[in-house]
Amino acid sequence: MTRIDVVDNHGQFTHLERRALNDIGVDCGILENTTPPKEIDADGLVLSGGPGSAGEGKTGGRCEEYLDLDVPVLGICLGMQIMAAGREGSVGPGEYGGYADVTVEITDSGDPLVGSLVPETRVWTSHADQVKDLPPGFACTARSEICGIEAMSDDSETLYGVQWHPEVAHTEEGIEVFENFQAICEQ
């Protein structure tokens, strides 16, 4: 059975990420973001959202170290921002802060994480902070009217990020994102 652990960045939806993965048949646990990388034995990792700010380096934990574990990683909201900052992209405040229901345009139909959602999907997202500049090697795979980088990927490193929260009921095709990530982890 595939094991995908969720790294807890102290967000309010971390338990929902674990439940979504369990619901699709994935063995899943929640790890503190201070867990030493050598103690992680998973086929993939999800970096959860949280109240920190990757733009100011206030995320805590060891999440950037997890990007080098040679397993696929899915960053959600803050998790995506940690990924971007850890790979030399930039993160900063969004122009639209609070949670909102947003239509996201999928810009890469071939992307293994979000390509199946073409042409667009409705998501629940927050833009207090967002990725401003992609890290080298990453491609933008989704955008919206309020955020130029709603999703990103680096297939060569199997690193993926979404600004939105696929684990909440307000996101229309969130389970499909987790199913696609499971398929990436099983390759």
C-alpha positions as CSV (number, residue, x, y, z in Angstrom):
1,M,0.0,0.0,0.0
2,T,1.2,3.5,-0.8
3,R,2.3,5.6,2.1
4,I,2.0,9.4,1.9
5,D,2.7,11.3,5.1
6,V,1.4,14.8,5.8
7,V,3.9,17.2,7.3
8,D,2.1,19.4,9.8
9,N,2.8,23.1,9.4
10,H,0.1,23.8,12.0
11,G,-2.6,24.7,9.6
12,Q,-6.3,24.3,10.3
13,F,-6.9,21.7,7.6
14,T,-4.0,19.3,8.1
15,H,-6.3,16.6,9.5
16,L,-8.5,16.9,6.4
17,E,-5.5,16.3,4.2
18,R,-4.8,13.0,6.0
19,R,-8.5,12.1,5.8
20,A,-8.7,12.8,2.1
21,L,-5.7,10.5,1.5
22,N,-7.1,7.8,3.8
23,D,-10.4,8.0,1.9
24,I,-8.7,7.1,-1.4
25,G,-6.9,4.1,0.1
26,V,-3.6,5.7,1.0
27,D,-1.8,4.7,4.3
28,C,-1.2,8.2,5.8
29,G,0.1,9.7,9.0
30,I,0.8,13.2,10.2
31,L,4.4,14.2,11.0
32,E,5.6,17.2,12.9
33,N,7.6,19.6,10.7
34,T,10.6,19.0,13.0
35,T,10.8,15.3,12.2
36,P,14.4,14.5,11.2
37,P,14.4,13.5,7.5
38,K,16.2,10.2,8.2
39,E,13.1,9.1,10.3
40,I,10.7,9.5,7.3
41,D,9.8,6.4,5.5
42,A,7.1,7.3,2.9
43,D,6.4,7.0,-0.8
44,G,5.5,10.7,-0.9
45,L,5.0,13.8,1.3
46,V,2.4,16.5,1.6
47,L,3.6,19.8,3.1
48,S,0.5,21.2,4.7
49,G,-0.7,24.8,4.9
50,G,-0.2,26.8,8.0
51,P,-0.2,30.3,9.5
52,G,3.5,30.9,8.9
53,S,5.1,33.0,6.1
54,A,7.6,31.5,3.8
55,G,8.3,35.0,2.5
56,E,9.6,36.0,5.9
57,G,11.2,32.7,6.8
58,K,8.7,32.1,9.7
59,T,7.6,28.6,8.8
60,G,9.8,26.7,11.3
61,G,10.5,23.1,10.9
62,R,12.6,21.2,8.4
63,C,10.3,21.3,5.4
64,E,13.0,22.5,3.0
65,E,15.1,19.5,3.9
66,Y,12.3,17.2,2.9
67,L,12.5,18.4,-0.7
68,D,15.7,16.4,-1.0
69,L,14.4,13.0,0.2
70,D,13.9,11.7,-3.4
71,V,10.2,11.1,-3.0
72,P,7.4,13.2,-4.6
73,V,6.3,16.2,-2.6
74,L,3.0,18.1,-2.8
75,G,3.0,21.5,-1.2
76,I,-0.4,23.0,-0.3
77,C,-0.7,26.7,0.3
78,L,2.1,27.5,2.7
79,G,3.7,24.1,1.7
80,M,3.9,25.4,-1.9
81,Q,5.4,28.6,-0.7
82,I,8.0,26.8,1.4
83,M,8.9,24.7,-1.7
84,A,9.3,27.8,-3.8
85,A,11.4,29.6,-1.3
86,G,13.5,26.5,-0.7
87,R,14.2,26.2,-4.4
88,E,15.2,29.9,-5.0
89,G,11.8,31.2,-6.0
90,S,10.2,34.2,-4.3
91,V,7.2,34.5,-2.0
92,G,5.4,37.7,-1.0
93,P,2.1,39.1,0.1
94,G,-0.9,38.7,-2.3
95,E,-3.1,41.6,-3.3
96,Y,-6.1,39.7,-2.1
97,G,-5.7,38.3,1.4
98,G,-8.5,36.2,2.9
99,Y,-10.1,32.9,1.9
100,A,-12.2,32.9,-1.2
101,D,-13.9,30.7,-3.8
102,V,-11.8,31.2,-7.0
103,T,-11.9,29.9,-10.5
104,V,-8.5,28.6,-11.5
105,E,-7.4,28.1,-15.1
106,I,-5.3,25.1,-15.7
107,T,-2.5,26.1,-18.1
108,D,-0.8,22.7,-18.6
109,S,-3.1,19.9,-19.6
110,G,-0.1,17.5,-19.5
111,D,0.8,18.2,-15.9
112,P,0.4,15.0,-13.8
113,L,-1.0,16.8,-10.8
114,V,-3.5,19.3,-12.1
115,G,-3.6,18.6,-15.9
116,S,-6.7,16.4,-15.6
117,L,-8.7,19.4,-14.3
118,V,-8.5,21.2,-17.6
119,P,-9.8,23.8,-18.5
120,E,-10.7,25.2,-15.1
121,T,-11.8,24.3,-11.6
122,R,-13.3,26.1,-8.6
123,V,-11.2,26.1,-5.5
124,W,-11.0,27.4,-1.9
125,T,-7.9,29.4,-1.5
126,S,-6.1,32.1,0.5
127,H,-3.7,34.6,-1.0
128,A,-2.3,36.3,2.1
129,D,1.0,35.1,0.7
130,Q,1.7,33.6,-2.6
131,V,4.5,32.6,-4.9
132,K,5.7,35.6,-6.9
133,D,8.5,34.1,-9.0
134,L,8.9,30.5,-9.9
135,P,12.0,28.6,-8.8
136,P,14.4,27.5,-11.5
137,G,13.1,24.3,-13.2
138,F,9.5,24.9,-12.2
139,A,6.6,25.6,-14.6
140,C,3.4,27.4,-13.8
141,T,0.5,25.0,-14.3
142,A,-2.5,27.1,-13.1
143,R,-3.4,30.7,-12.7
144,S,-6.4,32.9,-11.7
145,E,-7.4,36.5,-12.0
146,I,-6.0,37.2,-8.6
147,C,-2.9,35.1,-8.6
148,G,-0.5,34.4,-11.5
149,I,0.9,31.2,-10.0
150,E,-1.9,29.0,-8.5
151,A,0.0,25.8,-9.2
152,M,3.5,24.8,-10.1
153,S,5.5,21.7,-10.8
154,D,9.0,20.4,-11.4
155,D,8.5,16.9,-12.9
156,S,12.2,16.2,-12.9
157,E,12.3,16.5,-9.1
158,T,8.6,15.3,-8.6
159,L,7.9,18.5,-6.7
160,Y,4.4,20.0,-7.0
161,G,2.5,22.8,-5.4
162,V,-1.0,24.3,-5.3
163,Q,-2.0,27.6,-3.7
164,W,-5.5,26.2,-3.0
165,H,-6.8,23.7,-0.5
166,P,-7.8,20.4,-2.3
167,E,-8.8,18.9,1.1
168,V,-11.8,21.1,1.8
169,A,-15.3,20.5,0.5
170,H,-15.4,23.9,-1.2
171,T,-12.8,22.8,-3.7
172,E,-14.7,21.0,-6.5
173,E,-12.1,18.5,-7.7
174,G,-9.8,18.3,-4.7
175,I,-10.0,14.5,-4.4
176,E,-8.8,14.3,-8.0
177,V,-5.7,16.2,-7.0
178,F,-4.9,13.7,-4.2
179,E,-5.6,10.8,-6.6
180,N,-3.2,12.3,-9.1
181,F,-0.6,12.7,-6.5
182,Q,-1.1,9.1,-5.4
183,A,-0.5,8.0,-9.0
184,I,2.7,10.1,-9.1
185,C,3.9,8.4,-5.9
186,E,3.2,5.0,-7.3
187,Q,5.3,5.4,-10.4
